[in-house]
Structures are given as C-alpha cells and as structure tokens.
Amino acid sequence: MRTDEKEQTVNVKSDKSSDNKQEPRMPNIKVFTGSSHPDIAKKIADRLGIDLGRATTKKFSNKETNVEIGESVRGEDVYIVQSGCGEINDNLMELLIMINACKIASASRVTAVIPCFPYSRQDKKEKSRAPITAKLLANLISVSGADHVITIDLHASQIQGFFNIPVDNLYAEPAITKWIKDNIPEWKSSVMVSPDAGGVKRMTSIADNLDIDFAIIHKERQKANEEDSTVLVGDVRNRTAIMVDDLADTCDTIVKGAEKLREAGANKIYAILTHGVLAGNAIDKINNSCLEALVVTNTIPQDKHMKQCPKLQTIDISVMLAEAIRLVKMSPLLYKTDGSPPARTVMMVADILGVHLDKKEINPVLREQDTPELTKKNPMRTIPLLEEDNFCLADSHAIILYLFEKYGKTQHQHLYPSDMRKRATINQMLFFDCGVLFPRLRSIMGPTYGGKLTGLSKSMIGNVEDAYRMLETYLSETLYLADDVITLADISIMTTMSTLNGLIPINEKTYPKLKQWFNNMSQQEYCKRINEPGSKLHVYSLKTIMENNKQKSKL
C-alpha cells in the first residue's frame, strides 16, 4: 500500500446476537456498505440473514477515492447501501466507484440503495442557467452501471423519471403511522399538520389512514428558509398537533410551525420527518423549541444528534429496505420498450396477475438488444425478454403463459381455463398472433426503421385487411376471440391491433364485430393505463420515421 494512503474498511460484521429478528438467508445476494451509513447497512444484512460484503475504501493524500471489493460478486445480485449524508460529494463518488467495480466484476445486477437521495431539492430550474442537479446525478448513477435504485421519500417524485433504470421510491408513511399509534396515546383526537403547502399530499394520506383531522400552515417564502408570514388553516385548540414533512435541514420551518401551533392553542406538538439532515444550529433550535419531540427515520445517522438533543427520536426503516430487497430479488426483470406490442402484452398480463416486474428500458433504434450480454440471454435479439433467477424467456406468448402458470390465482382462471378445448382455442389465437398478425405488422416496421419505407404499400394494406377479415370470422360466435370473456389471446392480439389500427384503421362497416371487440378491449383499465400510451408512441414513431424517409428520398 502506498505510504500516502489512508485506509478505511467499511464492511461491518453482522451481529447475530442483535435483537433483530433473524430472517431466512437470501441466496445469491451480496450487500455492501459505503462510508456514509454502515449501521443501517448492517441492520439490512441482519434482516436478510447474511453478512455484509467485504469492501475497503482508500483516501489518497490528494483526497482521491479508491474502492476495493474484497470478495467475488460474479453472477451475484449486489446491493450497495450509501445514503446522501455526511461528506455528500465524497460519498457519492464512493458509491459510483463501488457500483462500477461490482459491474465490471461480472455482478449479475447492481442495485444502489440510497435511503436519503442527495441533491433531491435541485430537481427543476428555479431561474435562468440553473442546473437540474438531480437529473445529472441520475445520469451518473445509470452510467456507472447501476441496474436499479431503491430510495425513500424522494423530495420530488418526478426524480424517478430522470432515470432510465427502475427506481423504487419507498414511502415512510407506514412506519410513521405505526410510530404515532405506538407513542402518542391521544392520537385519535390529534390533528395532522403540514408545515407548508408542498407536504399536503403526504400529510393528508397519513391523516386519512388514521382517520383524524388535519390542518395546513400556509406561508409565503421570499428567501430560502425564511418565512415572511404564516397562516394556520384548521383548528388545533386544546389538541395534540403532529407535523409531518419529508426533510428537516435547518429546522426553521418546523420550529416556526410549532410556534404557530402553540399560538393557536395546541396542547402538545410533535414533528415527524423522514430525513433528518439537522444542519447548522438545528439541534439548538429543537432543544429551545416548544416541540414535545422531533422524530426522524434513520435514513441518516442520528447517534451524535441524539446525544445532543433529548427531544430527538428515531424510527428504524431498515426492515422496510430489507423487505424491498427481498421483493426485488424475487421480482422478474423485464427488458422492454413501451412502444413494443409484445412488451405491452407482458406488462398487462403481469399487471392483471399482480406480479411486480422490474423493468429495464431497451432502445431498439440503437439496437441495445444486440449487446453481447443480452444476445447471450436472447439469441433472437427481440423485445421483450424476461429474466428470473438466471432463467430467461424471449417470446411474449411464452412469457405470459409462464407468468400465468406461476402466478395465476383462482380469480385469473378465465384468462387461460383448465378446460382442454378452451385452452386449445386460446393457443390457436396466440399462434395466430405470432404466426399471422404480428408478422404483418413486422413487415411494416422492418423497412420503416431500416430507412426504406416512405408509406404503406397496397400489398401491406391488403395483408393487414386480410388479417382483419380472419379476426372478424373468429368473432362470429363469441364476444371475444376465444371465449365470451377476455383471455390471454385477447390481451396479446390487442397490443398488435392497437398499432395496426393506428396505421390502418378498422372499418366499422366492413368489420363491425372486430371494431366492437377493439372498443371493448380499449375500455379495460389496464389497456388504458399500459397499452394506450405505448401504442400511441409506436404509431407516432412509425409515421414520423416514414415521413422522414420520404423527405430523405427526395434529396
């Protein structure tokens, strides 16, 4: 080791004698911790029944960060716990390096577990030339090699849209609700209070769950952390007031909110927050305030603060993070693009079955499905691709049958009944989709994306119309394609038909039964939510590229 290195080992031995309930060991999982919050990482590992992985960070004399992963992660599902606190920029760099180190060491999947997401308040342009730093951070995490992010109570929910990888934004609300019931005897007669308009949605959700009244402190803010005036909307006289918010930094908002509530006649005042940054002289403000208690979760270490502030209490959310990891580990991963009809089929069936899918966006225009990693998993190089515990399926029809067989319950039996003849009829229509209908759409898509097609030819339109005639005949005796109820066949064919209908509309006079079927399927809630946006995107994409091809052909 170089003489100018300062070395810090960040793995923590799992305390098997701790009071945490020991859970069954999760296989093929490695949990590593960065420097920011090893305590919560240890608790997560304990609840998963595993030891923390061995990792060492080194600081050179010029403050560069170096990370060494001390054990094999090849083929493993890796989770790296690093919260946005302490020396935030150093800890961020440490997280990015750890992610990349695990990725290039052939980890199967790398998930960044970030209990408190840093830079979350820089989520939009407040003025000219202001950066959107949360977006930049999302890009850095993605580029470093992360496949998934788990965080808690993002300051702005739109930050999830900054990522092109799955993001699980967990809510601390259940843990907060439980704390209130366990620690405030008079909670049934208390009032939930939001210290500003931005937290109203969070506050009303908790108030609704507890079935109690709520109030709002409205303020006009001229400068950061400075309130010119406040108005309390609601009645707290002779009652316990419980303020809730997502983050406490300098605590000005919380302390002044408490003073307003005391002036309005509240008996006791509590403040409950997800992330307790408690910067500057926040602790002194809390100690000198009229608060009964300030309660924060342990997304940020609070040991030092608790020694300085007797009013400070914490809620342990490690169990929530451990359960999220457990569910992520159990969730199939779907490589998809929303424009793909087969991908939409899988997403709708999973939604109906109540199956949580981790999703990874693939850009077919850039041929991202052609990477060596994905080609090994799917030699056909098609979308979608389902991966579950190193098991891969690459055809949407095979995927939905697999999902039904594994996750289908009694209430889902109409999708694929056990009756042999009904199943055979459904299979026939699934084969029709993959052997007749979708190939006719693919004959349009291929030359369009290849830059050759400038418009639909007569033969293309004729082939699609021929498929419409077949479907009209299939619908002559049943309301849906294989039965009088919706089956897997309808869901599969609907996604293909949605794109085709956008290109070659179904003529209601010529195909009345097909048009009625299409309208009925379009009214299904899962079709509106999952299929409709994707099909509109797909149709728009095809038409736009055709027009671009036409313009290029004139040059």
Stockholm file with secondary structure:
# STOCKHOLM 1.0

chainA/1-555         MRTDEKEQTVNVKSDKSSDNKQEPRMPNIKVFTGSSHPDIAKKIADRLGIDLGRATTKKFSNKETNVEIGESVRGEDVYIVQSGCGEINDNLMELLIMINACKIASASRVTAVIPCFPYSRQDKKEKSRAPITAKLLANLISVSGADHVITIDLHASQIQGFFNIPVDNLYAEPAITKWIKDNIPEWKSSVMVSPDAGGVKRMTSIADNLDIDFAIIHKERQKANEEDSTVLVGDVRNRTAIMVDDLADTCDTIVKGAEKLREAGANKIYAILTHGVLAGNAIDKINNSCLEALVVTNTIPQDKHMKQCPKLQTIDISVMLAEAIRLVKMSPLLYKTDGSPPARTVMMVADILGVHLDKKEINPVLREQDTPELTKKNPMRTIPLLEEDNFCLADSHAIILYLFEKYGKTQHQHLYPSDMRKRATINQMLFFDCGVLFPRLRSIMGPTYGGKLTGLSKSMIGNVEDAYRMLETYLSETLYLADDVITLADISIMTTMSTLNGLIPINEKTYPKLKQWFNNMSQQEYCKRINEPGSKLHVYSLKTIMENNKQKSKL
#=GR chainA/1-555 SS CCTTCEEEECCCCCCTTSSSCCCCCCTTEEEEECSSCHHHHHHHHHHHTCCCCCEEEEECTTCCEEEEECSCCTTCEEEEECCSCSSHHHHHHHHHHHHHHHHHTTCSEEEEEESSCTTTTCCSCSSTTCCCHHHHHHHHHHHHTCSEEEEESCSSGGGGGGCSSCEEEECSHHHHHHHHHHHCTTGGGCEEEESSGGGHHHHHHHHHHHTCEEEEEEEEEEETTEEEEEEEESCCTTSEEEEEEEEESSCHHHHHHHHHHHHTTCSEEEEEEEEECCCTTHHHHHHTSSCSEEEEETTSCCHHHHHHCTTEEEECCHHHHHHHHHHHHHSCEEEECTTCHHHHHHHHHHHHHTCCCEEEECCTTTTGGGSHHHHHHCTTCCSCEEEETTEEECCHHHHHHHHHHHHCCGGGGGGSCSCHHHHHHHHHHHHHIIIIIHHHHHHHHHHHHTTCCSSCCHHHHHHHHHHHHHHHHHTTSSSSSSSSSCCHHHHHHHHHHHHHHHHSCCCTTTCHHHHHHHHHHHTSHHIIIIIHHHHHHHHHHHHHHHHHHHHHHHC
#=GC SS_cons         CCTTCEEEECCCCCCTTSSSCCCCCCTTEEEEECSSCHHHHHHHHHHHTCCCCCEEEEECTTCCEEEEECSCCTTCEEEEECCSCSSHHHHHHHHHHHHHHHHHTTCSEEEEEESSCTTTTCCSCSSTTCCCHHHHHHHHHHHHTCSEEEEESCSSGGGGGGCSSCEEEECSHHHHHHHHHHHCTTGGGCEEEESSGGGHHHHHHHHHHHTCEEEEEEEEEEETTEEEEEEEESCCTTSEEEEEEEEESSCHHHHHHHHHHHHTTCSEEEEEEEEECCCTTHHHHHHTSSCSEEEEETTSCCHHHHHHCTTEEEECCHHHHHHHHHHHHHSCEEEECTTCHHHHHHHHHHHHHTCCCEEEECCTTTTGGGSHHHHHHCTTCCSCEEEETTEEECCHHHHHHHHHHHHCCGGGGGGSCSCHHHHHHHHHHHHHIIIIIHHHHHHHHHHHHTTCCSSCCHHHHHHHHHHHHHHHHHTTSSSSSSSSSCCHHHHHHHHHHHHHHHHSCCCTTTCHHHHHHHHHHHTSHHIIIIIHHHHHHHHHHHHHHHHHHHHHHHC
//
